[in-house]
């Protein structure tokens, strides 16, 4: 006994290859968007950290003692600054 195409469609289960590929493409696009958003947030957080440190270094003449390699405000300092250990 032969089954009609309608009966075959009703008895088949699962997904077609096209459906799986479309689902994978959607997931890949969503993951790439998430990776880009995470990278953007990381860059923004690093920039904010640098800006806070720069502001602190600009306001504090003693920042060279606290962050020896980070603050480079000594060349443009407009206030009298005595170096540690100097008379």
N, C-alpha and C positions, 0 to 999 in steps of 0.2 A: 504494500500500500504506500502510495506516494503522499508526502505531506505538502500542503499548499504553502506558498511563500509567507502567508500571514501566520500560519501555525509555526513555521520555522523561526520567524521573528519573535514570536511570543515565548518560545522555549529556549532561545539563546540567552545566555547570561554573560556579563562582563563588558569591558570597554573595547572600543575599536582603537587601532593604532593612532589614528588621527586625534581622537579624544585624549589619549594619553599624552601625545606630543603637545597639544594645545595646553593641557594642564601643566606640563613641565615648563613650557615657555612662560606661562603666567607666573609660576613659582619663581623662575629664574629672574624675571623682571622685578618681582617684589623683593627678592633677596638683594639684587643689585641696588635698588632704591634704599634698602635698609643699610647696606654697607656704605653707600655714599653719605647718608644722613649721619651715621656714626663717625665717619671720617671728618665730616664738617663740624660736628660737635666737639670732636677731639681737638681740631685745629683752633676752634673758637675758645675752648678752655685753656689751651696753651697760650694763646694770645692774651686772654684775660689775666693769666698768671704773670706773664711778662709785663703787662701794663701796670699791674699792682706793684710789682717789684720795682719798675722804673719810677713810679710815683713815689714810692717809699725812699728810693735812692736819691731822688731829686730833693726831697724834703729833709733828709737826714744827713748831716755832714759826717756822722760817724758810721755810715753804712759800709765804708770800706773795711772796717774792722769786723763787721758782722758777716758780710758776703764778699770775701776778698776778690773773687774772680768775676762777680756779676755786675757790680756797680762801676761805671766809668764816668762819674760826675766830677772827678778831681780836676780835670783839665778845664772845665767851664765853671768851677766853683766861684761864686762872687763874694764869699764871706771868708774871713781869715780862718784857715784850718791849720792846726798843728798836727804834725804826724806823730803817731805813737812812738815813744822812745826818744823823740827829739826834744832838745832843751828849749 
